[in-house]
Amino acid sequence: MPDTTNTCIMEKRISLSCEAALLTALCALIGLSLFGTPAPAVVRDEVLITGWLHVTDAHMNDAVLVVELEGEHCLYAELELNGRFAFTVPVNSKARLVFMKPGHLPKEVEVDTRNALNTPKAERMNRKVVFDVVLESEEQRPGRRYDGPVGSITFVNGTGTMKVRHDLRVVADGPVIVSED
């Protein structure tokens, strides 16, 4: 008389092995489909502006950075004690940055983020815009001030390439009085 208990066990093992193989194949197909699906596009709508503020003396505890957006709103901008600053500006906007410290000539920088992220290459290049600002002491240029913004950062239409302009002209701080002797 044949042993039927061993036959039943073998049949169960075979069917379990087939189920396991099918489950493994199904998981593999799902995994491959996840890799084959393109990642959802991340829409960036801000540009990170960061850099360093340098001054003649070592401390920054009384330095100030003001970020004015579109001439109407002020944005939060962190200015650390070591001079590092960081903030974000919305794409397609204009910001005026004012760097101030007592005993130093204030400087303004204009940033126009139009075209900053208009191509994939521009998005990679302009993910973070970095620059430094150096404030000169009033002792170095007594009675003088800068004649408008000292620089501007814009982005070229089409390529998104960053374009930087400097203008360090200084003018008399107040009216010049000419005495007639």
Secondary structure, DSSP 8 states (H G I E B T S, - for coil): ---HHHHHHHHHHHHHHHHHHHHHHHHHHHHHHHHHS--------EEEEEEEEE-SSS--TT-EEEEEETTTEEE--EE-TTSEEEEEEETT-EEEEEEE-TTB--EEEEEE-TTTTSSHHHHHHTSEEEEEEE--BTTTSTTEEESS-SEEEEE-TTT--EEEEE---EEESS-------
